[in-house]
Every structure is written in structure tokens, then in C-alpha cells.
Amino acid sequence: MAKEPKKLIANNKKVYHDYFLLEKYEAGISLAGTEVKSLRMGKGSIKESFIRIENGEIILYGMHITPYEKGNIFNKDPLRPKKLLLHKKEIEKLSSKMKEKGFTIVPVEVYFRGSLVKVEIALAKGKKLYDKRADIAKKDQKREAQRDFKIRNLG
């Protein structure tokens, strides 16, 4: 059975700059109805969000979901912690890795898969300053090569 295409809601591009992403997981997210409606309108952000493991549960902090305009009393706090849904073995594996020095779990993107809201999380290791500089230099080199190729073929 083929996976349904995903409709991107929010992504965190800064993660690729700040971390080496080692393993990626797809997690469900526990939301209220008005939060889902707000996400359908594309009003969500994971720019400043982070993940912690507490009491065998994975909790996403700092994800901002703008309150739904027609939600009145059913709206939840935009920055409330949200529980992520993963299998117990995956949580235990992530928990054991997090105890090692330098590892963390970061949210990469939020998207719809069918009618369900999913979060792609990654086990990550922080980059040092020289790693970031090397990535920037590599990106600049690639951009220059594409520019030269374009000029050579069009000119």
C-alpha cells in the first residue's frame, strides 16, 4: 500500500543548519478540533519548538498554533505542550540515545498525511561552529557552479 502524499503545514529549516540529523521518525500529534482547523488554514509554526521525554511520553513544547477564529470557547492555548504519539519501543530507543552526551530530539516538519496531522522528528547531534561554516561554504560553492553553468549554456 502506497503512502498518501503529505501536505506541508510548517517546517523548521534552521534545524538543518544547527544539527546533524541522524534518524528521522514520523509521530502523530494529539490535538483539539479547533487546533486541527487552524492548521488546515496553515496557521502553525515550529520555529522555536523543542521536544522532551517525560514519564515515558514525548512532549512537544513551543509549537505555536494560532487560535481558530470561529472556535470561541473551544480554543486552546496557542503554546500549550502537545503530546506526540510514538510506539513504546521507539520512545525507549530515543530516550536511551538522549541520555548520551550531545544528542537531542528536534521537530523537523509538520504536515497532513490524509486527514491526520503528523510531525517528523529527528534524533540530532549539535553542529560546531566550524561545521556550520563548512556547510555555508559548500552551499556557496554549489550556487556559484549553478550560476556559471547557467551563464555558459544561455550565453
Secondary structure, DSSP 8 states (H G I E B T S, - for coil): -----EEEEEE-THHHHHEEEEEEEEEEE---HHHHHHHHTT-EE-TT-EEEEETTEEEEES-EE---TT-GGG---TT--EEEE--HHHHHHHHHHHTSTTEEEEEEEEEEETTEEEEEEEEEEE--HHHHHHHHHHHHHHHHHHHHHHHHHH-
